[in-house]
Every structure is written in structure tokens, then in C-alpha cells.
Amino acid sequence: HRLTTKMHEAFKVSVALDKLQHKIESIFAYGQKLFIGTNTGVLLIYEVNEPSDDEPITVTLIETHKNFSKKPIDQLDIIKEIGVLISLSEQLPKTRGANLFAIDTHIEINENKIPMIITRLAVAVKKKLLVFTWKDTEFKDTKELLPPDKVRTMAWVSSSKICLGLANEYALMDVNTGALTELFAPSSTPSSTSFSYMGMIGAKVSKPMVTKLPNDEILLAKDTGIDWTGTPEEIGYSYPYLIAILPKHVEVRNIMTQSLVQTVELPQARIINQGKYLYVASYSSVWRFTPLNFEKQIDQLIEKLQFEEAISLAEQIEPILLDDKEAKIFEIRRLYAHHLFQQQKFDEAITIFQELETEPAEVVALYPTSISGDLHADANYHHDTNKNSDVKTTEEKSAQILGNVVEEHENGYSATDSSATDSASEADVGLKQNENGVKETETEQKIFLEGKLLEDAVSALIRFLTDRRQKISKILKSSNHINGNFNKLLEFAELVDTTLLKSYMVINESLVGPLLRVPNHCNVEESEGLLLDRKKYRELVDLYKGKGLHRPMTGTIHTILYLQKLGMDHFDLILEYATWVLETNPEDGMDIFIEDHLEVENLPRDKVLGYLERFSYDLCIIYLEHIIYELGDQTPNYHNLLITTYLNKVQQLTSRDQQSHSELIDATNKKLLKFLDESTHYKAEKILGQLPLD
């Protein structure tokens, strides 16, 4: 035989028997025994020594029954519960003309609630169906049923129902009542049958075929379904693969994805013995299909970047056959997400990252420096498999913290050690094994994102970050009992919000303001530089103001320093955002208008005074004293206004409570008298009428 592997090697194929002198009509494997029925009625029994990984199979003839039957032995099986070998060879008068049989064994509870082993043997005889029943090891009865046509193939789907392949249809028969349900009739649905038929073999079929699958499923031969490369002649199942004999080769397919996994050229193959021990036979040869270790199969698929197939295979394997099954599936899906990202399938990749509750740093690191910052340079740290597995990186600990906390709050997170990783590429791929035993792809190339490609990638990232933001915010609001993780969660929140800000700058700058006007965790330094570069002045003040909601002094100081630099071109913006500063911290807020900066000195003084009058006489006095004493402004109107403001302040204090404000009144009067004595620029005729008589 010649092996041609399409996707990966699921079975190691070896010759069990070759150039047999007898013409093979049927084969059956049970335990370490291989039974062969011939066209002359000879029964051959071989003992099979199971091979190790590197050794060939050895088969030894231990029994020959030359007179087992006078007719060809067309089918073999065993009822192991009663120790009986069943052969189809027209030996019994009652079953003369039989063309096939099927055996089913179930445990049923009788009327006394005692479990019993029930074995049923269905034999198709011309247009009849005979059903023999054993209860435990005792033969009980025979039932004769009448299908509408000769049964060409059949398989049990439950203890009382059998699927029949007739000349032109498939039907489900209840062996207790004889009721027949046509499977593909318009009124028939899988839900009405207690089992499901799936996958439909497809291609043009030469005969009806029924194959029993796990979980009460069956596979039926129809002209639609699996896209075989030729016409299947026989179909079998060997967990977890579908096996088909075609005219020139044998195909192995994933039953769930229907993908072609392996092709083996066996031109004369005609018989399949399905089950745990898979054999394929021609007229004179028998081949053993030995399944490879599932771990190795998964590694092959990952190495070939066949992540969907690796996931499908891992999901079908029973946990007892795959160590840390859930962890392995998680890791394969994570690698698949990185691979999809490399293939520019950003939405699909991000969807998987969301489902895996991936730590934000791992996803952000996939993007260029303009989005990811320092994380981009550290994108390979996940592949450091030489480190002690007990010593986790900061990023790994962060991922575990986030996973554990969200799992605690929403029962939806998978707690796992993960961190930013470079994504898989079809170029320059190698393999390393991670702590979950899954080989990881790694690459020295990174996808180059710019233009429309960058926009598409960032749009997907925004979806991820928004989802993370909502979850982290919800946790932080109810995190009184997770103080040990609180600071780490704040780090996650800062990364998410700051990256979201950068992403909005790429996709839609109008979204920046709304983000900054609500409570956020944007990094002030990074965000400040980005907003200044884009001349996003209003948004920058929103950033400062937003931070001031939680830390007033910090927020106002940032805003003051920023507004001092804007100058005349943005005077309206200065007045708009100075308001909240003066209301929050008026003493420091006045630095917006009196700091020793050229931009501040050149602000329109009349408009500044008109603006400050909305707040208090004190702020007006501070500004007027600054421009007169510090800047040497000799404008008569400003000198007059300072005198008037002193007088108004004294009058205001006197009207409130002269005794309690006596010191402040005296201080203001002294400043007034001093200014009247020193200034030579006010208009005395306008001032005299305002002065009190005393």
C-alpha cells in the first residue's frame, strides 16, 4: 500500500496478512483474535500481537475450521455475552436466504427493577426481518417482522429500534411493534425518532449504507453530504473517524468537520471491520489501521496550522484519553485566534479572544506600536518555555487574576495563565511545547498593519476592548472582597481605556470626547501626548476634568498647566474649561490668568475681567492687581475698576456682618488707601463720588 496523508496521519497502516490462499469474504476482530471467513466456508482464526509505536503487527494462525460452512461466510460477529460466534452462511433452515445480520446489546431494567443484559440479533431474510432475543444468557424468543422491501443494510440505533436501508429509502423500525417510519418522508424529523441521522455520506452511492456512530447517531448513504473523491463502496467508523473504501483507495475523514484527514492507496480493498480494532481487507490481504496517539495527532495538526481540525479532534476525544483536555482545547483555540489574526481575519480572531476571556495585553500586543506601545516589543514573551513553570511572569499572574475574578463574579471566565504572544504565521513556523502539553507555533514575522487593514483590525479591537471594559468596570464596582487583586484590575482598566482611546483616534475621533467625559482609567501621560499631537484641546481638558472627579487637585493642576499654554487662538476654550477649575480650586485656578507666561499676558484683559466678574470681587482684584503691579498696565479704566472693586468688596462684607469680617474689611481699606495714594492713572472725578464720606 502507499500512504498519502492529506491533513495528518490518524492511522498507521500495516500489512496483517498478505497473499492469503483463501478468498476473503468477511473479517471480524475481537480482543486479540482476528476471524476470517472465506468463500469456501473455511473459518480462519488468528492471534494478533499488538504492536508498540515502532514495531510492526504480528499475526499468527492458531485455528483453521475447514468444514465450518458449506457456503461462503459472508458476515461474522460475536455475541460476547453468551460466547457465541455468529456467521452468515445459510446453514440454518430458518435463516436460509439471509443476506445480513446486526447485533445489539443493552442493559434494560425489568418490571422488578432488576438490570438485565438484553441481546438482540436481527437477521434479514429476503423480505422478512427475524429478531432473536436473549435475556442475560438465556434465549427467549424470535419475532418475525415484515419490512416493505428487501433489507440491503441495517444498524441498531437503540435497544428496540433498527435503521433499515431498503432499495429506495431508509426507514426506522420498532422491533417491538413492527411500526415503520420513513426517515426522509416530509413528515419525518430526527426529533421524532430518539436518535439523529447526520452527515449523509454523499457522492453517488451504488447501494444503501448505514453506519452506527456513538451517541445514538447513524450515518446514511445519500447523494448529498460529504464530498467524497469517488463513490464509497463500504463505510465504517473507528473512533473518532469515518472510514470509506473507494475504488482505488481508503479515505479517513473527521466525522464532525467531514474534512479529508488521510488517504491510503489500497486498490483492491473491499471489506471494513469497524470498531476499536480497524481492519480493511481485499480478497487476499488484510491491513491493520492502528490509531496514532491523539496527542501526536493534535501536534501534527497544529504544526500544519490546521487549528479547526485540532479543536474538533480534541473535543471528540474522551477526557480519559487526553490529559488536561479542557486546558488543551483552550490553548489550541488561543493559537487559532493568533493564526486568524495573522491571516487578517480580525473579527474571527477577536471573537475567539473574547470567548476565551483573554487577558487584554495579549491581544493589544498584536497591534503596531501606535496602539500597543511597549507591549508590541514584548510580544514574544509567551514563548519563553525555558522558565520554571512555577514562576509566572507578571503578565501571566495578571491573566490568572482577571480570569479568577471574573469567574467568581460571572461564572463565565476561564482562569488560565496566558500572556501576550506573537501570532502564528504560515512562514517560518516552529513548534514549542507549553505547560499544557500543546505545541505552539511561533514566528519571526508579524503582520504589517496600515491603511484599511489597520482600520479593520482596530475596529475588531474596539469590540474586544469595549467588552473587557464593561466586565472590568462591573468587577471594580463590586470588588470590596478582592482587595488583593484590586490594583492589578486597575492596571487592566488603564490598559483597556488607554488603548480604546488610541483606537478611537484611528477609527473615529468623534468617539474620543464621550470616552473622556465619563469616568475612565486612561493613562494621563500617554493620553495627553496623543491629544496634544492631534490638537484635541477640548478632549484634553475633558481628560483632566475627568481625572479631577476622583482627584480634584490633580485634575485642576493638569488643566491649569494646559490652559496656560493655549493663548489667544483658543481663548474661548480657556474660558469654557477654566470655569470648573475656578469653582473647584479658585486660588490655584487664577494661575490660568496671572502666570508669568507670554501666552497668559497676551490674553484680552477686558474679556478676562468680564469673565471673572461672574465669580467674585476677589478674583477680579487678584487679576487687576496682577496687571497693574506686575505687568505695569497704566490703563485708567483698570485703575478705576480696581478702586471700584475694592469699594464693592468692602460694601459687600459690611452688609453681611461687619463685626465678623472686620479684619478683612480693614485689610481691603488699607489696600484701597494705598492705591489711591500711589496711583496717578485713575480718573479722580469718576472716583470721588463713590468714596464714603468718612
C-alpha positions in Angstrom: 0.0 0.0 0.0 1.0 3.6 -0.4 0.2 6.2 2.2 -0.9 9.7 1.1 -1.6 12.0 4.0 -3.9 14.9 3.3 -4.0 16.6 6.6 -2.3 14.5 9.2 -1.7 10.8 9.9 -4.5 9.4 12.0 -3.7 5.8 11.5 -0.5 3.8 11.0 -1.3 1.3 8.3 0.5 -2.1 8.3 0.0 -5.4 6.5 -1.5 -8.0 8.8 -1.9 -10.8 6.2 -0.8 -10.9 2.6 -1.3 -13.3 -0.3 -3.7 -15.5 1.6 -4.5 -18.7 -0.3 -8.2 -18.4 0.6 -10.5 -15.7 -0.9 -11.6 -13.5 2.0 -15.4 -12.8 2.3 -15.6 -11.4 5.8 -13.4 -10.4 8.7 -14.1 -9.7 12.4 -11.8 -8.7 15.2 -12.5 -9.4 18.9 -9.9 -8.8 21.6 -6.6 -10.3 20.3 -8.3 -12.6 17.8 -8.9 -11.9 14.1 -11.6 -14.1 12.4 -11.6 -14.5 8.7 -14.4 -16.1 6.7 -13.7 -17.4 3.2 -15.6 -18.0 0.1 -15.2 -21.8 0.6 -16.7 -21.8 4.1 -13.3 -22.1 5.9 -13.0 -20.1 9.1 -9.5 -18.9 10.0 -8.7 -17.6 13.5 -5.5 -15.6 14.1 -3.9 -14.3 17.2 -2.8 -10.7 16.9 0.1 -9.3 18.9 -0.5 -5.6 19.4 2.5 -3.6 18.1 4.3 -0.9 20.0 4.8 2.5 18.4 7.8 1.4 16.4 7.1 -2.3 15.8 5.1 -4.0 13.1 1.9 -6.0 13.9 2.4 -9.8 14.1 -0.4 -12.2 13.2 -0.3 -15.9 13.9 -2.7 -18.6 12.7 -4.0 -20.5 15.7 -7.1 -22.3 14.3 -8.4 -23.5 11.0 -12.0 -24.8 10.6 -12.1 -26.2 7.1 -15.7 -27.5 7.4 -17.2 -24.6 9.2 -19.6 -24.0 6.4 -20.6 -25.4 3.0 -21.3 -21.9 1.8 -19.2 -18.7 1.7 -19.0 -17.0 5.1 -20.4 -13.6 4.2 -20.5 -12.0 7.7 -19.0 -12.6 11.1 -19.8 -11.2 14.6 -19.8 -12.3 18.2 -22.4 -12.1 20.9 -19.9 -11.9 23.7 -22.5 -12.1 26.5 -23.3 -15.7 25.6 -20.0 -16.6 23.9 -21.4 -17.3 20.5 -19.8 -16.6 17.1 -22.4 -15.6 14.5 -21.7 -16.3 10.9 -23.8 -15.6 7.8 -23.5 -18.7 5.6 -27.0 -20.2 5.0 -26.5 -23.1 7.5 -29.9 -22.9 9.3 -33.2 -23.7 7.5 -35.0 -20.8 9.4 -32.5 -18.3 8.1 -31.9 -19.7 4.6 -31.7 -16.8 2.2 -30.4 -14.4 4.8 -28.2 -11.7 3.4 -27.1 -9.8 6.6 -27.5 -9.5 10.3 -26.9 -7.0 13.1 -26.4 -7.4 16.8 -27.3 -5.1 19.7 -26.7 -5.5 23.4 -28.2 -3.2 26.0 -28.8 -3.2 29.7 -32.5 -2.8 30.5 -34.4 -2.6 33.8 -37.2 -5.2 34.1 -40.5 -4.9 35.9 -38.9 -5.8 39.1 -36.3 -3.0 38.6 -33.5 -5.5 38.1 -31.0 -4.8 35.4 -30.8 -7.4 32.6 -28.5 -7.8 29.7 -30.7 -7.9 26.6 -29.1 -9.1 23.3 -31.0 -8.9 20.0 -29.9 -10.4 16.8 -31.7 -9.1 13.7 -31.4 -11.2 10.5 -32.6 -10.0 7.1 -34.1 -12.9 5.2 -35.4 -12.0 1.8 -38.4 -9.6 2.6 -38.5 -10.6 6.3 -36.7 -9.4 9.4 -36.2 -12.0 12.1 -35.3 -10.8 15.6 -33.8 -13.2 18.1 -33.7 -12.1 21.7 -31.6 -13.3 24.7 -32.2 -12.1 28.2 -28.9 -12.3 30.1 -27.6 -15.6 28.6 -31.0 -17.3 28.1 -32.6 -17.4 24.7 -36.2 -16.0 24.9 -38.0 -15.6 21.6 -38.0 -15.0 17.9 -40.1 -12.3 16.2 -40.8 -12.1 12.5 -41.3 -8.6 11.1 -42.3 -7.6 7.5 -40.4 -4.6 6.0 -41.9 -3.3 2.7 -38.9 -4.4 0.7 -35.7 -6.4 1.0 -33.3 -5.1 3.6 -30.0 -4.2 2.0 -28.2 -2.8 5.1 -29.2 -2.2 8.7 -27.9 -0.9 12.1 -29.3 -0.8 15.5 -29.9 2.7 16.9 -31.4 1.7 20.2 -32.5 -1.4 22.1 -35.8 -1.5 20.3 -35.3 0.4 17.0 -33.3 -0.5 14.0 -32.5 1.5 10.9 -33.1 -0.3 7.6 -31.6 0.6 4.3 -34.1 -0.6 1.6 -33.8 -0.4 -2.2 -35.0 3.3 -2.4 -35.4 4.5 1.1 -34.3 4.4 4.7 -36.7 3.6 7.5 -36.7 3.2 11.2 -38.5 0.0 12.5 -39.7 -0.6 16.1 -38.9 -4.3 16.7 -41.5 -4.4 19.5 -44.4 -3.2 17.4 -43.3 -3.5 13.8 -44.1 0.1 13.2 -42.1 1.6 10.4 -41.1 5.3 10.0 -39.7 6.5 6.7 -36.7 8.7 7.5 -36.8 11.1 4.6 -40.5 11.4 4.2 -41.7 15.1 4.5 -43.4 14.3 7.8 -40.4 12.6 9.4 -37.9 14.5 11.5 -35.0 13.3 13.6 -36.7 14.6 16.7 -39.5 12.1 16.3 -37.1 9.2 16.5 -35.0 9.4 19.7 -31.8 9.3 17.6 -30.3 11.5 14.9 -29.1 10.8 11.4 -26.2 13.0 10.3 -23.6 13.9 7.7 -25.2 11.9 4.8 -22.4 10.1 3.1 -22.8 12.0 -0.1 -21.4 11.5 -3.6 -23.2 9.0 -5.9 -23.8 5.8 -4.0 -24.0 2.4 -5.5 -26.0 0.9 -2.6 -27.7 1.9 0.6 -25.3 2.0 3.6 -25.9 2.5 7.3 -23.1 3.1 9.8 -23.7 3.2 13.6 -22.0 6.1 15.3 -21.6 7.0 19.0 -24.3 8.9 20.9 -27.2 7.2 19.2 -26.3 8.7 15.8 -26.2 6.9 12.4 -24.7 7.8 9.1 -26.7 7.1 6.0 -25.6 6.9 2.3 -27.4 9.6 0.3 -26.5 11.6 -2.8 -25.8 14.8 -0.8 -23.5 15.4 2.1 -19.8 14.5 2.4 -17.8 15.4 -0.7 -16.1 12.1 -1.3 -13.5 11.9 -4.0 -15.3 9.0 -5.5 -18.2 6.6 -4.9 -18.0 4.9 -1.5 -18.3 1.1 -1.6 -18.1 0.5 2.1 -18.4 2.8 5.1 -17.1 2.2 8.6 -16.4 4.1 11.8 -13.4 3.9 14.1 -13.5 6.4 16.9 -13.4 9.3 16.1 -13.1 8.9 12.3 -15.2 7.9 9.4 -13.6 5.3 7.1 -14.7 4.7 3.5 -13.5 2.3 0.8 -13.4 3.9 -2.6 -12.4 2.1 -5.9 -8.7 2.9 -5.6 -8.1 4.0 -2.0 -9.4 4.3 1.5 -10.3 7.7 2.9 -10.3 8.7 6.5 -12.5 11.7 7.5 -13.3 13.7 10.5 -16.9 12.8 11.3 -17.7 16.3 12.7 -16.0 18.5 10.1 -16.1 16.0 7.2 -12.6 17.0 6.3 -10.4 14.6 4.5 -7.7 13.6 7.0 -5.8 10.7 5.4 -5.8 8.8 2.1 -4.3 5.3 1.8 -4.0 3.7 -1.6 -5.4 0.1 -1.4 -6.8 -0.6 -4.8 -8.3 -4.0 -4.0 -9.8 -3.1 -0.6 -13.5 -4.2 -0.3 -14.3 -5.0 3.4 -14.1 -3.0 6.6 -14.2 -4.3 10.1 -15.0 -1.2 12.1 -14.7 -0.6 15.8 -11.8 -0.5 18.2 -9.7 -2.7 16.0 -9.9 -1.4 12.5 -9.1 -3.8 9.6 -9.5 -3.4 5.9 -9.4 -6.5 3.6 -9.1 -7.3 -0.1 -9.7 -10.8 -1.4 -6.3 -11.9 -0.3 -4.8 -9.3 2.1 -5.7 -7.7 5.4 -4.4 -4.3 6.6 -4.4 -3.1 10.2 -5.2 0.6 10.8 -3.6 1.4 14.2 -4.6 4.8 15.5 -1.8 7.1 16.4 -1.6 8.6 19.9 -4.1 11.5 20.0 -1.5 13.9 21.4 0.7 13.3 18.4 -2.3 13.8 16.0 -3.1 17.1 17.6 0.6 18.2 17.4 0.6 17.3 13.7 -2.5 19.4 13.1 -1.1 22.4 15.0 2.2 22.1 13.1 0.3 22.3 9.9 -1.8 25.2 11.2 -4.9 23.1 11.0 -6.3 24.5 14.2 -10.0 23.9 13.5 -9.3 20.2 12.9 -7.2 20.1 16.1 -10.0 21.6 18.1 -12.6 19.3 16.6 -10.4 16.2 17.3 -9.7 17.3 20.8 -13.4 17.9 21.5 -14.4 14.5 20.3 -11.8 12.6 22.4 -12.9 11.3 25.8 -11.1 13.1 28.7 -9.6 9.8 29.8 -7.7 9.6 26.5 -6.4 13.2 26.5 -4.7 14.7 29.6 -6.0 18.1 30.6 -8.5 18.1 27.8 -10.1 21.4 28.5 -6.8 23.2 29.0 -5.5 21.8 25.7 -8.6 22.9 23.8 -8.2 26.3 25.4 -4.6 26.6 24.3 -5.4 25.4 20.7 -8.2 27.9 20.4 -5.8 30.6 21.6 -3.2 29.7 19.0 -6.0 29.6 16.4 -7.1 33.1 17.3 -3.5 34.3 16.8 -3.3 32.5 13.5 -6.6 34.0 12.3 -5.2 37.4 13.2 -2.1 36.7 11.1 -4.4 35.7 8.2 -6.1 39.1 8.6 -9.4 37.5 9.8 -9.6 40.1 12.6 -13.3 39.7 13.6 -13.0 35.9 13.8 -9.8 36.2 15.9 -11.3 38.7 18.3 -14.4 36.7 18.7 -12.3 33.7 20.0 -10.2 36.0 22.2 -13.5 37.2 23.8 -14.8 33.7 24.3 -11.5 32.7 25.9 -11.6 35.8 28.2 -8.1 36.5 27.0 -6.0 39.0 29.0 -6.1 42.4 27.3 -2.3 42.7 27.0 -2.1 39.5 24.8 -4.5 41.0 22.3 -3.2 44.5 22.3 0.4 43.3 21.8 -0.6 42.1 18.3 -1.0 45.7 17.1 1.6 48.2 16.0 3.3 50.4 18.5 0.9 53.3 17.8 -1.8 51.1 19.5 0.2 48.7 21.7 3.1 50.9 22.9 5.7 48.9 24.8 3.7 45.7 24.6 4.5 45.3 20.9 8.1 44.9 21.7 7.4 42.3 24.3 5.1 40.2 22.1 7.3 37.1 22.2 7.4 36.6 26.0 4.8 33.9 26.0 7.1 31.6 24.1 9.7 31.5 26.8 9.2 27.9 27.7 12.5 27.5 29.4 11.3 29.3 32.5 10.3 27.4 35.6 6.6 26.7 35.2 6.1 27.6 38.9 7.5 31.1 38.4 4.9 33.0 36.4 5.5 36.3 34.7 3.7 39.4 35.8 1.5 39.1 32.7 0.6 35.5 33.4 -0.3 36.4 37.0 -2.4 39.2 35.7 -4.3 37.0 33.4 -4.9 34.5 36.1 -6.1 37.2 38.5 -8.5 38.6 35.9 -9.7 35.1 34.9 -10.3 34.1 38.5 -12.1 37.3 39.5 -14.4 37.3 36.5 -15.2 33.6 37.0 -16.1 34.4 40.6 -18.4 37.2 39.5 -19.9 35.9 36.3 -19.2 32.2 36.2 -18.1 32.7 32.6 -14.3 33.2 32.7 -11.7 30.6 32.1 -8.9 31.0 34.6 -5.7 30.4 32.7 -2.1 31.5 32.6 -1.8 33.5 29.4 0.1 36.4 28.2 0.8 38.4 25.1 2.1 36.2 22.3 3.2 36.6 18.7 0.8 35.1 16.3 1.2 32.0 14.1 2.1 32.6 10.5 2.5 30.2 7.6 6.0 31.5 7.2 9.0 30.4 9.4 6.9 28.3 11.7 8.4 26.1 14.5 7.0 24.3 17.5 7.4 24.6 21.2 5.5 22.7 23.9 3.8 24.8 26.5 2.9 23.8 30.1 -0.4 22.2 28.9 1.4 19.9 26.5 0.2 21.7 23.4 2.8 22.5 20.8 2.7 26.2 20.0 3.5 27.8 16.7 5.9 30.7 16.7 7.1 33.0 14.0 9.7 35.8 13.5 7.3 37.7 11.3 4.5 40.0 12.4 1.6 41.1 10.2 2.1 44.7 8.9 -0.9 46.8 9.6 -1.6 50.1 7.9 -4.3 51.9 6.0 -7.6 50.0 5.5 -6.1 46.9 7.0 -5.2 48.7 10.2 -8.7 50.2 10.4 -10.3 46.8 10.1 -8.0 45.3 12.8 -8.7 48.2 15.1 -12.4 48.1 14.6 -12.3 44.5 15.8 -10.1 45.5 18.7 -12.6 48.2 19.8 -15.2 45.4 20.1 -12.9 43.4 22.3 -11.9 46.4 24.5 -15.4 47.5 24.9 -16.4 44.1 26.2 -13.4 44.0 28.5 -14.2 47.5 29.8 -17.7 46.5 30.7 -16.6 43.4 32.6 -13.7 45.1 34.4 -15.9 48.0 35.4 -18.5 45.7 36.8 -15.9 43.8 38.8 -14.3 47.0 40.2 -17.7 48.2 41.4 -18.1 45.1 43.5 -14.5 44.4 44.5 -14.6 45.1 48.2 -13.7 41.5 48.9 -10.9 41.2 46.4 -8.5 43.8 47.7 -5.5 41.7 46.8 -6.4 41.9 43.1 -7.7 45.5 43.1 -4.5 47.2 42.0 -4.0 44.6 39.2 -7.5 45.2 38.0 -6.8 48.9 37.9 -3.8 48.2 35.6 -6.1 46.2 33.3 -8.6 49.0 33.3 -5.9 51.6 32.4 -4.6 49.4 29.6 -8.0 48.9 28.2 -9.2 52.5 28.3 -5.9 54.0 27.1 -5.9 51.5 24.1 -9.5 52.3 23.4 -8.6 56.0 23.2 -5.8 55.2 20.7 -8.2 53.0 18.7 -10.8 55.8 18.5 -8.1 58.1 17.2 -7.6 55.6 14.3 -11.3 54.8 13.5 -13.5 57.7 14.7 -12.1 60.7 16.6 -15.6 61.9 17.5 -15.8 59.0 20.0 -12.8 60.3 22.0 -14.8 63.1 23.8 -17.6 60.8 25.0 -15.0 58.4 26.4 -13.2 61.1 28.3 -16.3 62.8 29.6 -17.3 59.7 31.6 -15.3 58.1 34.4 -12.3 56.4 32.8 -8.9 54.9 33.6 -6.9 56.4 30.7 -3.3 56.9 31.4 -2.9 60.7 31.7 0.6 61.0 30.3 0.0 58.8 27.3 -3.3 60.3 26.5 -2.0 63.8 27.0 0.7 63.4 24.4 -1.7 61.8 21.9 -4.3 64.5 22.3 -1.8 67.3 22.0 -0.4 65.8 18.8 -3.9 65.8 17.3 -4.7 69.3 18.7 -7.6 67.7 20.6 -7.8 70.6 23.2 -11.3 70.2 24.3 -10.8 66.4 24.8 -7.6 67.1 26.7 -9.4 69.2 29.2 -12.1 66.6 29.4 -9.3 64.2 30.3 -8.1 66.4 33.1 -11.5 67.2 34.3 -12.4 63.5 34.3 -9.4 62.7 36.4 -10.4 65.6 38.7 -13.7 63.9 39.5 -11.7 61.5 41.6 -8.6 63.6 42.5 -9.6 67.3 42.3 -6.2 68.7 42.9 -4.6 66.5 40.3 -7.2 67.3 37.8 -7.2 71.0 38.2 -3.4 71.3 38.2 -3.2 69.4 34.9 -5.9 71.6 33.4 -4.3 74.9 34.7 -0.9 74.0 33.2 -2.5 73.1 29.9 -4.8 76.1 29.6 -1.9 78.4 30.3 -0.3 77.3 27.0 -3.2 77.8 24.7 -3.1 81.5 24.1 -5.3 83.9 22.2 -6.2 81.5 19.4 -8.1 79.3 21.9 -9.4 82.0 24.3 -13.0 80.7 24.2 -11.7 77.2 25.1 -9.8 78.7 28.0 -12.9 80.4 29.4 -15.0 77.3 28.9 -12.8 75.0 30.8 -11.5 77.5 33.4 -14.9 77.6 34.9 -14.8 74.2 36.6 -11.3 74.9 37.8 -12.2 78.2 39.4 -15.2 76.6 41.0 -13.2 73.7 42.3 -9.9 75.3 43.2 -10.1 79.2 42.7 -6.8 80.1 44.4 -4.7 77.9 42.0 -7.2 78.4 39.2 -6.3 82.1 38.9 -2.9 81.0 37.7 -4.6 80.4 34.3 -4.7 84.3 34.0 -1.8 85.6 36.1 1.1 83.1 35.4 4.3 84.6 34.0 3.8 83.2 30.5 3.7 85.3 27.3 0.5 83.4 26.3 -1.2 84.4 29.5 0.0 88.1 29.4 -1.4 88.5 25.9 -4.9 87.4 26.8 -7.6 90.1 26.2 -7.8 91.8 29.6 -11.3 93.3 29.2 -12.7 89.9 28.3 -10.9 88.2 31.2 -12.3 90.8 33.6 -15.7 90.4 32.2 -15.4 86.7 32.7 -14.1 86.9 36.3 -16.9 89.2 37.4 -19.2 86.2 37.2 -17.3 84.6 40.1 -16.3 87.1 42.8 -14.8 90.5 43.6 -11.8 88.6 45.0 -10.9 87.1 41.6 -11.2 90.5 39.9 -9.0 92.1 42.5 -6.3 89.4 42.1 -6.3 89.9 38.3 -6.3 93.7 38.4 -3.5 93.8 41.0 -1.5 91.5 38.7 -1.8 93.5 35.6 -1.2 96.8 37.4 1.5 95.9 39.8 3.2 93.0 38.0 2.7 93.9 34.4 2.7 97.7 34.8 -0.6 98.3 33.0 -1.4 102.1 33.2 -4.8 102.0 31.6 -7.1 104.4 33.6 -10.1 102.1 33.2 -8.3 99.3 35.0 -7.1 101.6 37.8 -10.6 103.0 38.2 -12.0 99.4 38.2 -9.6 98.3 40.9 -10.7 101.1 43.2 -14.4 100.4 42.4 -13.9 96.7 43.1 -12.2 97.4 46.5 -15.2 99.6 47.4 -17.7 97.0 46.3 -15.9 94.3 48.3 -16.0 96.4 51.5 -19.6 97.2 51.0 -20.4 93.5 50.4 -18.6 92.5 53.6 -20.2 95.2 55.6 -23.7 94.3 54.5 -23.1 90.7 55.6 -21.7 91.0 59.1 -19.3 93.9 59.7 -18.0 92.5 63.0 -17.1 89.1 61.8 -15.4 90.5 58.7 -13.7 93.4 60.4 -10.2 92.2 59.7 -10.8 91.6 56.0 -12.6 95.0 55.7 -9.6 96.8 57.3 -7.2 95.0 55.0 -9.2 95.9 51.9 -9.5 99.5 53.1 -5.7 99.7 53.6 -5.1 98.4 50.1 -7.6 101.0 48.7 -6.0 103.9 50.5 -2.5 102.8 49.4 -3.6 102.5 45.8 -5.4 105.9 45.9 -2.2 107.5 47.2 0.2 105.8 44.8 -1.6 105.5 41.5 -1.6 108.5 39.2 -3.7 106.9 36.4 -7.2 106.7 37.8 -9.8 109.4 37.0 -10.4 111.3 40.3 -13.6 112.8 39.0 -15.1 109.4 38.5 -13.9 108.0 41.8 -14.8 110.9 44.3 -18.5 110.3 44.0 -18.0 106.6 45.0 -15.9 107.2 48.1 -17.7 107.2 51.5 -17.9 110.5 53.4 -15.8 109.1 56.3 
